Every structure is written in C-alpha cells, then in structure tokens.
C-alpha cells in the first residue's frame, strides 16, 4: 500500500509505503510521528495525520499493488 500527498498546485509526493510483512518505509521529510499508518490486513490501511496544521492542506491518495 502506498500513501501520497498532493499539495495545492504541486506534484504528487510519496509519503510512505507499507506492507503486511515489513515495517513502513517513509520517504525523506515524512515520519511516523506525523503520518501514522496502520495496516491491519492485506486489503485495509488507515493513515492518520497527527497535529494537523494549514501546512498539511493537500489531497491524499492511497494506492495498492499486489507485488
């Protein structure tokens, strides 16, 4: 599962990738302290944004892959 952020008038950025068999892998500039991802099963993932501020304004997307 992949989580992306697209701020207004900006490019799509990968935040984190997660799998059921390994730890979440955060991209530079993103952390679990801010973007907490829970993956309870192969077909369910929840991302929680902590301490939201106006800087977090964006459209967020998730994408799944079977690889």
C-alpha positions as CSV (number, residue, x, y, z in Angstrom):
1,X,0.0,0.0,0.0
2,X,1.3,3.4,-0.9
3,X,0.2,6.8,0.5
4,X,0.7,10.0,-1.4
5,X,0.3,13.7,-0.7
6,X,-0.5,16.3,-3.4
7,X,-0.5,19.9,-2.0
8,X,-2.4,22.6,-4.0
9,X,-0.7,23.4,-7.3
10,X,2.1,21.0,-6.6
11,X,3.3,17.5,-7.6
12,X,2.2,14.2,-6.1
13,X,4.7,13.1,-3.4
14,X,5.1,9.6,-1.9
15,X,4.8,9.7,1.9
16,X,5.1,6.1,2.9
17,X,4.8,2.5,1.6
18,X,3.6,-0.3,3.8
19,X,3.2,-4.0,3.6
20,X,1.9,-6.7,5.9
21,X,5.3,-8.4,6.0
22,X,7.7,-5.4,6.8
23,X,7.9,-2.1,8.6
24,X,6.5,1.1,7.0
25,X,9.1,2.8,4.8
26,X,8.9,6.6,5.0
27,X,10.3,9.0,2.4
28,X,12.6,11.8,3.3
29,X,10.7,14.6,5.0
30,X,8.0,12.4,6.3
31,X,7.8,10.4,9.5
32,X,5.6,8.2,11.6
33,X,5.4,10.9,14.2
34,X,3.3,12.9,11.8
35,X,1.8,10.3,9.4
36,X,0.8,7.2,11.3
37,X,-0.1,4.2,9.1
38,X,-1.9,1.1,10.4
39,X,-2.2,-1.9,8.1
40,X,-4.5,-4.4,9.7
41,X,-4.8,-6.7,6.7
42,X,-3.8,-7.0,3.0
43,X,-6.8,-5.0,1.9
44,X,-7.1,-2.4,4.6
45,X,-4.9,0.5,5.6
46,X,-5.5,3.7,7.6
47,X,-3.3,6.8,7.6
48,X,-3.8,9.3,10.4
49,X,-2.3,12.8,10.2
50,X,-1.3,14.0,13.7
51,X,-1.4,17.6,14.9
52,X,-2.9,18.9,11.6
53,X,-1.9,22.4,10.6
54,X,-2.6,24.5,7.5
55,X,0.7,23.2,6.0
56,X,-0.9,19.8,5.8
57,X,-3.5,21.1,3.3
58,X,-3.4,18.6,0.4
59,X,-5.2,15.9,-1.4
60,X,-4.2,12.5,-0.1
61,X,-4.3,9.3,-2.1
62,X,-3.7,5.6,-1.4
63,X,-2.8,3.0,-4.0
64,X,-2.4,-0.7,-3.7
65,X,-0.3,-3.2,-5.5
66,X,-0.3,-7.0,-5.4
67,X,3.5,-7.2,-5.8
